[in-house]
Amino acid sequence: MSGPPIHLLRRTFLAGLGGVLTGLALGSRVGAAGPALPPAVDEAVKAEAAAEGAGLQPNLFVHVTPNGGVRITCARAEMGQGVRSSLPVLIADELGADMRRVEVVQAPGDPAYGDQNTDGSHSVRGFYDALRKLGACARMMLIAAAAERWKVPASTCEAYDHAVHHPASGRSLGFGELAVAAGKLPVPKDILLRPRVELMHVGKELPLLDGPDIVTGRAIYGADIRLPGMLTAVIARPPVVGGRATHHDASKTLAVPGVRHVVPLPAPQPPFAFQPLGGIAVVADDTWAALRGRARLEVTWAPGANGHYDSQEYREVLLAAVSAPGHVVREVGDVVKALGSASKRVEATYHVPHLAHAAMEPPAAVVRFDGQKCEVWTATQNPQVSRKEVARALDIAPDQVTVHVTLLGGAFGRKSKPDYVVEAALLAKATGSPVRVQWTREDDIQHDYYATVSTQRLEAGLDEVGKVVAWQHRTAFPPIGSTFTDTTLSAPGELQQGVLDVPLAIANVRAENCEAKAHTRIGWLRSVANQYHAFAVQSFIAEIAHARGTDPRETLLEIIGPPRLVSVEELGVQSLPNYDQPLAEHPIDTGRHRRVIERVTDLARWSDRKQKNRALGLAVHRSFLTYVASVVSVIRDPEGRLLVDEVWTSLDAGTLVNRERVRSQFEGAVIFALGHALYGEITMKDGATQQTNFRDYRLMRIGEAPRAIHLDIVDSDGPPGGCGEPGVPPVAPALANAIFALTGQRVRELPIARTLKA
């Protein structure tokens, strides 16, 4: 995109899009769709706000203006999951606002807004009650102002349809008429929430608020920001994490028209955390000149301590780790004795490679720095960490840094790591100009914070009638913590994702955490450790079923056990992180496990799973407090190729806010998971990533997608669970189990496309 970005004032946001698109947005208005506006427009907005008056502002998230408008601030980042459509509705419904008069604005990065890290499927489940209370607080103040004016008890008044009503007398006052008076009242301490039935939009099929801007090209992403005098930078980074440039010749680069600066960046020191990787930046008038200049740059690299990293060799390191006893993290009964006396033993080893995030929009950030204050525009999941890291890099106080959050073109966890933002800050300081750092697709794939490589070994003991009497699970993977500290052991937060929290109706259980050293940057990617742990556990249960000669569905239900709430004592752990939620409020409920299994297998007609040239595979997994079961259908076409035909998913995520976005998230999760299972693989040679672009880091293509994805949502009034990530984990094992059912070939290593060829 060239030229200045299109900015939307409150007077103009959806006016020109026509009735259809306006209807799609529920009448809600998009204000400041992400980035802050250039100075001249900022002043116009401030003048408009001053003219409207302060009105009612009981907190940072709600502002009722004297003209009757309601502004709701969204403090989380929008990346297609619909958070700017879902979270404001919680406030608006509690308030009683008319969505046609609601404007949603994006919060800058600031600790005053609480946790802004849009990660971990946490936005709804973590803020459901808190956001309702913010809206209810404003509602109570408006009601109090009306009751005072009418000289009636507040308990006799109601707020709905953007007004306060007194049913006994038939009187009503609009929110705008009450805003100033309400704003002078004390903020109530005891907040009364509405009955759930009065929330008019929650749980419905809500449209994507930013959809009209996205489909008409008006949406503003990180790379769309343009500032006066702005330069664009691309960076030649060391091929190996921890490497550095020992020599560079920029003479040919500086000869490229439009290239203004060549700037060496400092090499990072371990632990790498969110530091930039270093290298040589080429800063130019535009992206094309910067790219041409980088192509002509001559650099000699020293690989550093990770130059020996080799994926094939490291696979053997992990295999050796799980072949020996590790650190016991879960134990019930006596596994050693039970395995020793078992009538039959089943064992298998599973391996999953590194994965890249490969979001549609590569990282980009714009920074303006005047020597004292810094202003950032970027697509970030975690603006507060961006603020902190930029302040650290520039040696200024965090309150001197303003971070404006644009829309994100996908993220999956990558954009909560602000190394690219710090790069832009360093270059703005070095050049004295506003700088946009732009990553290319090759940069994105070759310099990612990768999902970790993992090897797991599972062993089960069966008695004389085939009952599982022993279960041992060893897992080895370079932990996420290695990016921040010198650790080789995964943390409880990673182990809770498919090791510590798996319900097992088995008398003897042991899980072991095996050490693994990282040689690249490890980061969280959608569903995190659940992805590889679910692949191993759910594949292994299907292997047990085959060894027993029993139905995989019945075996899975038997191993999960009867409906019950699973205690930490039954799990054999001292405590469980439980996604930062109390286990009493979000217990491990095997009844919910069983329900989604039963529903999804009924939908997929599990009893008809054995057909010529077609087979079904099943898996279930609880993650981010949500229960998901998937069935995958694999067929063999007339040419003998294996194809994914259909996928069924049943989910129990508790209370839902936006069913349309939940449906989209889970449909997307199927494609995301299938692509990784079939093709996803990042490999290292001499410390450097071998893949470069989508030609060798394959994603699922439209012709390979299943012809149908069937989604079944369990209606529930329980506490909200996550929805962005839980759809991913069961898909890969369900696919692998279907392939075995059809071909007899067991898949124990991903990606499947390479494994089956081998």
N, C-alpha and C positions, 0 to 999 in steps of 0.2 A: 504494500500500500504506500502510495506517495502522497505528498501534500499534508496539510494539517489534519489532525483527527477531527471527527465530527463529535461535538459535545452537545449534550442534551440539557437545556434548561428546564426548570419545572413547568414553564409555560408551554413547552413545545414537545415534550418527550414522545408521545404516541400520536399526536394530533394528525400528522400527515400520513399515517400508515393505513388509514381506512378502517371501516367498521369491523371487517373480519379479523384483522390482526389485533385491533383493540379488544375485541371480544375474547380472543385467545389469551389476552393478558389479564382477564377478569376485571378489566378497567383499572388495574393498578398501574401506577406510573413509575417509570424507571428514572431515577434521578442520579446523576453522576455514576454511570454504569460501572465504575471501577476507578479509573484514574482521576486524580484531582485535575481541575481545569487550569489552563494557562492564566497568568495573573489578571489580565483584563476581564476574563470571564468570571474569575473568582470574585472580583469586586462587584460585578453585576449581581451575582448570587447573594453576596453579603448585603447589598443595598436592598434587594428584594426581601430578604429575611428581616431586615430592620424595619421595612415598611409594614410587614405583616405583624410585627410585635413579637414579644417573647412567648406569650400564651402559657400553656401548661407544659412544663418539662420536668417531670418528677425524677427522671433518670436519663442516662445517656442514650437510651434506646427508643424513647417515645417523646414526640413533640406534637402537641395539638395546637395549631395556630389560630389566632382570632378569626381568620377567614374560613375556619372549619376544616382546613387540610390536616391530615395526619401523616407525619413523617416517621417512619420506622427504620431504625438503623440495623443493618445486618453486619455483624462483626466477624462472620466466617466467610471463607473464600468460595466463589462460585466457579466450578469447573465442569459444569454439565450435569451435576447431581441434583440441581434444583434447590440448593440451600437458600438462595435469595427468594425463592417462591414459597418454601416450606416454613422456615423459621418466622418470617414476619406474620404469617397467618396465625401462628399461635398467639402472638401479641394482639393482632387485630380482632380475632374472635373473642378473646377475653375482654377486650375493650368494648366491643360492640360496634366496631367501625364498619362503614360501608367500603368495600374494597375498591370501589370506583373513585374514592377520595383518599386513597392511601398511596403514598410515595415511599419507595424503598431506596435508601441511600447506603452507600458502602462506607464502613468505618475504616479509618487509617489504622496502622499498627500502633497500638498503645495498650499498656498493661491495664489501663482504666476499664477496658472492655472485658476483662477476664481472659480466659484461655481462648486465643484466636487460632490455634493450630488446627487447621481443618484436615484432620488425619484420624485414623483409627475408627472410622464409622461412628463418630462421637457427637456429631452436631445435634441430632435430634435426641438421642438417648441421654446425652449429657446435659442438655439445656431445656428439656421439655417442661419441667416444672418451673424452672427459673424464669423462662421467657413468659410463661403464662402469668406468673406473679407480677412481672413488669407491666403487662397490659392490664391486669386486674387492679394494680395500684393506681394507674391513671383513671380507670373506670370509677373507682371508689371516690377519687377526688372530684371528678365531674359530678357524680351523684351528690356528694356532700355540698358542692356549690349550688346545685339546683335545689336541694332540700332546704338550704339556708335561705335562698331567695323566696321559696314558696312557703317557708315556715312549716314544714312537714317533717316527719321522721325520715331519715335516709333509707330506712328499711322498707318504706312504702314506695320507693322509686326504683326504676329499672333503666338499664342502658342497652339500647339496641338500635339498629338502623341509623347509626351516626347521631343519635340524640338521646337525651335523658327524658324518660316519660314518668308521669304520675298517673297510673291507671285510674285511681279513684276519682280524680277531677278531670281527666282527659287532657291535662296540660302536658306540653313537651317543650324542650329547649334544645337547639342544636349544639353540637360540641363546640362550634366556634363561638357561640353566644356565651358559653360558660368558661372558655379557656382561660381568660385573664383572671377571673375570680378564683377558679380552681387552682391556678398557679400560685396564688397567695396563701393557700391553705397548707398546713403541715402535712408532710408525707406520712401516711399511715404506717404503723409498725406491724400490725396484724392484718395480713392480706387474705381475703376470702375469694377463693376460686369459684368459678361457675360450675354447675353440674356439667358433666361431660356431654350430655345431650344438647346443651345450648351452644356448643362450639360448632358453628354453622358450616365451616369449610374443612375442619380437621378430619382426616380420614377419607376425604373425597379425591376424585381424579382432578387434581389441580394442574393447570397449564404451566409451562415454563415461562416465568415472568420475562426473562431476557430473550425468549424465542423470537419475537418480531425483529429485534435488533440483530440477532444472529443471522436469521435467514435473509435479511435485507442488506447485510454487510455493514451495518452501523455499529456493531459491537466493537468495543475497544479492548484489545489484548496487549500483552507486554510489548510486542514488537511494533505496535501501531503508534506509540507515543512519539510526537515530534516537538522539539523545543527550538527556539531561535538559537542559531549558532551551534546546534548539536552535531557532534561527530559520531561516526560508527566504528566500532572496533571488533575485530576477530582476533583470536589468539592461537598461536602455535603452542600447544601444551606438551609436556614431556609424555612420550608414549607409555612410560612406566610410572606408576604412582610412587612418588618419592624421588623421582629422577630430577635432573636439572640440566639447563643449558650450560655447556662449558665454553662454547664459542658461537657467535653468530655474525653473519655478514649481511647488513641491511642495504647495501649500496643499490642492488637491483630493485629492491622493494621501494626505496625512496624515489626511484626514477619513474615509478608508476604514477600517471596523472591522478591527482586527488588524494594521494597518501600524504598525510601531514606529520605523523609521528611514528616511531618505532620504540616501544617502551618495554624493557625487560621487567618482569614481575618477580618478586621474591619467591624462592623455593619454599614450600611448606616444611614444617618440622613435625615429626610424629609426636603424639597421635594427630592425625590430619583433621579430624572433626570437620568444621565447615570452612577451612582455609581453602583459598584457590590453589590450583595445582601448580601455579607458577608458569614459566615459559616466556614467550615473546609476543607482545601485542602489537598489532598493526592497526593504527588509527587513521581513518580517512574520512573524506567528505560523504561517502555513501558505502553501502554494503559491497557493491560490485568492486569498487576500487580497493576496499580492504581485503577482499578475497583474492583479487589478483596480486596484491602486494604480498599477502601471506604465501601464495604459491611460489613466489620468487625468493622468499627468505631462505637463506642458507644457515642451518643450525646443526651443531654437533651436540648430541645428548649423552649424558652419563646416566646409566640406568638406575643406579642406587641399589639399595638393599633388596629390592623386590625383582631385580632383573632375571632371577633364576626361575620365576614362577611359571610352571608348566601344568596345564590342566590334566594331561594324561598322567603325569607323575604324581600330581596332588591327589588324584583319584585313589591311587594306591596308598597314600598317606592316610586318607580318611578311612579306607577299608581296614587298614591296620588298626586304626583307633577303635573302631567298633568291633574288632575281633578280639579285643582284650577288655577286661572289666574297666568300667568308668566310675564316675562319682555317683553313688546311689542318690536319687532324688525322689523316688517313690517306692514304697515297699509295703506289701501286705503278705503275711504268711511266710513260707519258706520256699522260694522259687527253686533254689539249687536242689533241694530234696525232692520237690515235686517233679522237676524235669528228670532227675535221675531215676525216679520210679515210674515214669510215664510209660504207657504201653506203646505210644507212638509219638514221635517228635516231628514238628513241622518247622522249618526255618527258611528264611529268605533275606536277601540284602537288596536294598533299593538305593538308587543314586539319582540325584537331580542336579543339573548344572546351574551356574550363574545365569541370571536373567537381567535384561535391561528394561527400563521403564518404557522407553519408546513412545512417549505421549505425542499426540498429533502436533502440538506446538513445542518446538525446542525452546530451551531456556533463553530468556532475554530480560534485560534490565536497563533502565535509563536513570542516570544520576547527575544531579547538578549540585556543585559544592562551591561555596564562596570563600572558603577558608575558615569559616566558623559554623555555618549552618549547612546542612545537607538535606536534599530533597530527592526521594527515590520514587520511581514509578516502575512497578514490576508485577509479573504474574507469580505470586507467591502463596503457598499454603500457610506459611507461618510468618506474618509480617513483623511480629515482635522479635523473633530471632533474627530476622533480616536487620531490623533496627539495631539490635544489640551488636551484631557482628560488624556492621558498617561503622558504628561508633568506635568499636575496638580498633578496626583497621585504620580509621582516620584520627584516632587518639582525641576524640571529642566525647562529650557527655551524650548519653542516649537521648535525652530530651532535646538535643540539637538536631536530631535526625527525624524526618517525617517520611513515613512509608505509605504511599498510595497504592492500593491493591486493584489491579486490573482484573478483567475476566481471565480465566485460565483455560487454555485449549487442551484439557486433559492434564494429568499430573501423576496419579497413582503413587504418590509419596515422594517423587523426585523433587518437586518444587517446595518442599518444606526444608530443603537443604540449600542455604543461600550463598554458596560459593560464587555463583555467577553474579549475584548482586554485589558482593564484595569486590569482584573484579572491576565492575563498572565504577565503584566508588574510588578505587585506587587510581584508575585511569582518569577520572574527572579531576582528581587532585593533581596528578602528574601533568596533565595537559592544560589545566585552567579553563576547560570548556565542558559543557554538558556532553556526556558520552553515553551512547547506547552500546552495550555489549550484546552481540548476537551469536548464539551458538548455531552451528549447522547440524544437519542430521548426523553427519559423521562425528562431529564433536560430541553430540548427545549420546551416541552408542558407544563410542570409544573411551569416554571419560565420565561414565556414570558412577553413581553409588549403587553397585549391583546387588540384586537379591543374592543371597549367599548360595554357595554350592553345599550340598548335603548328602551324607551317606548314613543309612540307617540299617540296623540288623535286628530282626525280630525272630523270636523263637517261641513256640507254643508246645505244651505237653498235653496229650490226650490220654484219657483212661481207656479201659477195655471196651467201653460202650461208645466211645467217641466224644465224651464230654471234655471240654477244655478245662484243665486243672492247673495250668501254669502259663504265665505270659511274661516274657522278658523283652524289653525294648531298649535298644541302645541307639543314641543319636549323636552324630558328630557334624558340626558345621562351624565355620568361622562366625563368631557372633557379631551382631550389630554393635555391641559395646566396644569391639576392637577398633572402631572408627574414632572412639573418644578416649579410650584407655588402653593400656597394654594388657589385654585380657585374652585368654584362649578358651574360656568357658562361657556358654550361653547363660543368659539371665533367666530368672523365674518367669519374667514377662514373655519370653520366647518359648519356654518349656510349657507354659500353660496352654499354648496353642497346639494341642494335639498330642501331648505326652502326659502331662500331669492331670489333665481334666477329662480324659476319655473314660466314660463309665464302663466298667468291666465287671460283669457278674461272674468273676473268677476268683477262686479261693487264694491263689498265690500269684502275686503281681510284683514285678520289679521294673523300674525304669532307671536308666543310667545316662548321665551326661558325660560325653567324651570330649577331650580337649582337641582344639583345632586352631591353628594360627592363621590369621588373615594376611594376605599379600596384595590386597587391593582394597579399595573403599567399599565397605559393606553398608547397605542401607535398607530401609523397609520399603517393600513393594506390596501392592494391593493383596491383602490377606496374610502377608508376612509369613511367619513360620507355619501357619495353618496349611499353606499350599503344599509343602513337601511332607509335613507330618501326616496330613490326611491321605496323601497319595500312598504312603507306605502302610499306614494302619488299615485303611479300607481295602487296599489290594491284598494285604495279608489275611484279613478275615475271609475274603473270597478264596484265598489259597487253602485256608483251613477247611472251608466248606467242600472244596474239591477233594481234599485229603480224606474227609469223612464220607464223601459221596452224598452230601445233603444239599438242599436248596440254599443258595447264597443268602436269600432273603431271610429264611428261617434261621440260618446260622447267625446272621447279623442280629436279629431280634433276640436270640438266645444269649449271645455274648453281652449285649446291652443289658439284658435282664428285665425283670418286671417293672411296671411303673413305680417310681419312687423318687424322692429327693436325695441326691447323693451327698453325703457328708465328707468332710476332709478326712475323717477317720477311715471311711470306706475307701477313699481314693488312696490312702496311705501316704499322705503328705501332711506337713505341719501347718501349712497355710496355702492359700491360692490367690494370686493377684486378681483373678476374675474380672479382667478388663477394668480395673479400678472401681468396681461396684461391689457393694456388700453381697456376700453369698446368700444372706437371708432374704434379700430383696430380689436377687437374680440367681436362684439356685440352679444346679445342674439337675434337670428334670427329665428323667428317662421316659416319662409319659409323653413329653413333647417330641423326644427322639422317635419314639415308636409311632406317634401320630403321623409325622411327615413321611416316614417310611411306608406306612400303610396307605396313606393317601396317594403318594406318588406311584407306588406299584399298582394300585387300582387304576389310576389314570392311564398308565402305560400298558395295562393288560399283561401284567407279569406272568400270568398263567399261560399266556400264548407266546412266551419268550423264545421257545425253540421252534424256529421256522427255517426253511431252506434259504440259505444265503442271507440270513438276518439273525442277529442275536442282541440281547439286552444286557446291560451291566448296571449295577446299583452301588451307590455309596451314600453315606450320611455323615454330617459333621456339624458340630456346634462351634460357632466362633462369633466373637463380638456380641455375645448374649443372644444370638439368633440360631435357630435350628433349621437346617436345610438338608433335604434329601434329593438326589438327582438320579434319573435313569437315562442312559444314553443308548440309542439304537445304532448299531453298526451294520451296514449291508455290504455285500460284494456285488459290484456291477458286472455286466456281461463281459467286460475285459478282465475281470478278476481283481480289480482295484477295491480297496476298502474305503468306504465313505461313511461319514457320520450322517445319518438319515434324519433322526428326530432326537430331541432332548425334552424331558419332562423334569420340572423342578417344583417341589412343594416346600414352602417356607412358613415358619412361625417366627415372626419378628416382634410379637407383642403389639402394642398400640402403634398404628401407622398415622402419619400426618398427611402424606401426599402419595396416594396409591399409584398415580400415574408415574411418578418418579421412581417409586419402588419397583414397579414393573420394568421400567427402562433400565434400572440398575441391574436387576437380575438377568434380563435378557442380554445386556452388555457383558455381564460376568460370564455367561456361557461362551460367548465368542472369545473373550479375553482368555479364559481358561483353556479352551480348545486349541487356540493358537499357540499358547505356551506348551501345552502337552504335546502337540504334534511337531512343532518346529523350534520352540524357544531354546536357545543355547548360546551363551557367551563363553568362548574358550580363550585361554591365555597361552602365549608362546613367548619365551624370553621376557616375561613380565608384561607384554603388551597384548591388548585385545585384538583378536584376529578379525572380528566382524567389523564392517564399516557402514553398511546401509541396509535398506530393506531387501536388497538382492541377496545378501547372505545372512541377515537376521530376519527371517521370515515371520510375517504375521499371517493370520488366517485371511484368505481372500474370499471375495463374495461368492465365487463359484464353488467354494469348498464348505461354505456355511451350511448348517442343517436346514432342510427345507421347512422345518417347523420347530419352534421353541414354545412349549406349553408351560404356562406358569399358573400354579395353584397357591393362593394366599390363604393361610389359616386366619380366620377372624378371631381377634383376641382383644381383651381389655387390659391385658397385663402391661407391665412397664415396657417402654420402647426398647428394642434392641437395635443393633446396627443393620444397615442395608447396603452400604456401598461395597463391602468386602465379603460378606458371608456366602455369596453365591458362587464364589470361585472354588473353594477347596474340594467339594465332592465331585466336580466334573471330571478331572483327570483320572482319578481311580475308577469312576464309573465307566469311562471310555476304555481304560485298560482292561477292566473286567469284561466288557462287551467283546473286545478283541479276542480275549482268551476263549470266551464262550463260543465264538464263531470259528476261530482258527486253531485253537489249542496251543497257541503261542503265548507264553506268559511275558508280560511287559513289566520289567523291574527297573528299567532305566529310561529316563527321558532325555531328549525328545523322542517320541514314538517313531517319527518318520525315519530317523537314523537307526534306531534300534531294530525296526522291522527289516530294513535293508541289510543290516549286519546279519 
